[in-house]
Structures are given as C-alpha cells and as structure tokens.
Amino acid sequence: MDGSLSTVGIIIGASSASIPIIIAAGVGGTLANGISNTLSAFSAERTDQYQELRHVEDAMVDKELKGSMVERWMHKRTIIAGTVDGLATIIGGLLPITPYLVGMKSHTMFVSIGLVMVSVSFIGVYLGKVSRRNILVSAVKMAVYAAIVATVIYFIQSAIIS
C-alpha cells in the first residue's frame, strides 16, 4: 500500500506535466521508496533479530551465538524480510504508473487512482480475514483511505498550480 499511495501522490503532483515526465517521476519515486523501505526493513529486522538472539544468549549459560547457525539463519531471515518489503513497495508503486506505460490518453490519473483503490481493497480483504473482522468493511476502509489521500493531494496540487 505504501508504494501505491506514494506513487499515486507523485502522479497527481506531476499531473500537469507531460506523460514522459509523469512516468519518470513515478518510476523514480517508486524506486527510491522501494530502496528506502528495503534498507529500513533490513535495519529494523536486524535490530529485532539481534535483540532476540541476545535474549537467547542471556538464557543460556556462558554461550555466545555469534557465528552460529542460529545467527546465520537470523541473517537470512533479515535479508528475506527486507527484500520482500522493498519488492512489495516497488510492485505496489508500479501499479499507478501502468496506465501511463500502456499509453492511455484520457482520464489516466483517475484510472491510476482507481487501480490503487482496488488494490488496497484487496489488502483490506486480506487484513479482514487475518483479523477475523468483516472483510467488506475492511476493504471499503482501505479504499476510502486511498481516496482521501488522493483527494488531499489533488487539492494541494490544484492550489499550487492555480
């Protein structure tokens, strides 16, 4: 969701520019956001993993797990978590750019917003299932959040351009 919403913000912000500039801004923002999320996830996951490792070491008598199979496993888990986070951001960020890439000419920005609203609705369904809440309510909430973000950015962009 993070990648989709931030990229739709870039697209709305650049909507008065030419399509190549919108695409360049969207792709650049998506990649920067994806790389940033990957590095942030690596850092956060690594901190969590090493904190967990230290708790295990503290529970053991005179044992250090540095260089052990447990530490290597935690390192792999950190890499996987960071990579998944970054790739999810990039994939989500490419979604609102897609109508521009396929050469849509009319209402492209609104199609992008619609795609994001639909995609975050699916995330809402998933979250509803996992949390055992009403999946329809969860899906609608996510779509409304995306619509609010898009509307706020649209009005800010309109105020700046006017």
N, C-alpha and C positions, 0 to 999 in steps of 0.2 A: 504494500500500500504506500509506503514511504516513497518509493521510486515513482509510482504513478502520479501521486499528488504533487510532488515537487516538479516533475516534468510537465504536468499539465499547467502548473503555475508559470513555468518558463514559456510554454507555448502561448498562454494567454498574454503574458507580459510582452512577448515579441510579436503578437498577432498583427500589428500594423506594419511589420516588415515583410520582405519578400519570402516566398516559400523556402528557398535555399538557406536563408538566414535563420528562419524558424527551425528548420531541420538541424542546422549546425548548432544553434543554441540548445535545442532539445537533446541532441546526442552528446554535446559537451557537458551539459548539466547532468545527464543521466550517468555518464562515465565517471564524472567527478563524484557524484553522490554514491555510486556503487563502490568506487575505490575507497572513499571515506568510510562508508559503512563496513566494508571488509576490514579495514585497519582498526576501526573502533571495536568491531566484534572480536577480532583477534586479541586486542588488548583486554577487553572485558572478560572474555572467555579464559584467557591465560591467567588473569588475576584470580578468577573463580577456581580454576583448576589447581593452581598452586596453593591457594588457601585450603582447598580440600586435601591436597597432598600433605600440607603441614599438619592438618588435624589428624590424619592417619599416622604420620610420623610421631606426633605427640602421644598418641595412644599406644605406640609400640615402645618397647624398652630398648633404648640405645640402638636405634636403627634409623638410617638415613636412606631415603628412596631416590636420591639424586642419581641419575644414570640408569635407573632400574627399568624393567619392562613396564611397570606401572607409570613411571614418568613418561616414557616413550608413547604409551597408549594415550595419556592425557594430552601430549603434544599433538598427536594425530587428531584427536577429538577437537582440539582448539583450531587446527587448520581447517578441518571439515566445517565446523560451525561458522567460522569467518568467511569461508568460500561460499557456503550456501547463502549466508546473509547478503554478501555482495552480489552474487549472481541473481538472487531474488529481486534485489533493488534494481539491477540493470534490466532484467526482463520486464519488471513492472514499469520501469521508466521508458522502455521502448514502445510499450503499448500505445500511449497517446501520440507518439510520433508516426505510427503506422499509417494513418490516413494521408499524411503528407508524403510519405515514402511511396505509396501506391498511386499517387498522382490525383487524388481527389481535388476537385476545383471549388465546389461550393459547400459552404457550411462546415468546412473541415474542422475548425476549432470546436464546434458544437458536437461533431461526431467524436472527436477526441475525448471531450468531457463525458459523453455518453458511454464510450468504451470504458473509461475509468470507473464510472458509476456502476456499470455492470460487473466489472472485475472485482471491485471492492464489495459488491453484494455477495459474490461467491465466497469471499473471505468471511463475510458476516455469517453466511450459512455454515461454514466450517466452524467458526467460533461458537455459534449457537449450538451446534452438535456437540462440540467438545465440552462446553459449559452446561449442557443439558438445559438450555433455555429455548425459547421459541425462536426457531430459525428464521421465520418470516420477519419477526420484529428485529432480530439481529441484522438481517440482510438490509432491511429498509433503513435502519440506523446508519449503517455504513454508507449506503448510497446518499443519505441526507448529509452526512459529514462531508462527503466528496463534493456534493452540490454547494454546500456552504463555503468550502474552501475556494471552489471555482468562482462563485459569485463574488466573494470578497475580493479576490484577485482581479476579477473582471472590472469591478467598480474602481479599484485603485488604479489599474491601468488606464481606464477611461478618464479618470480625473487627472492623471499625469499628462496624458496625450492632449486633452482638451485645452 
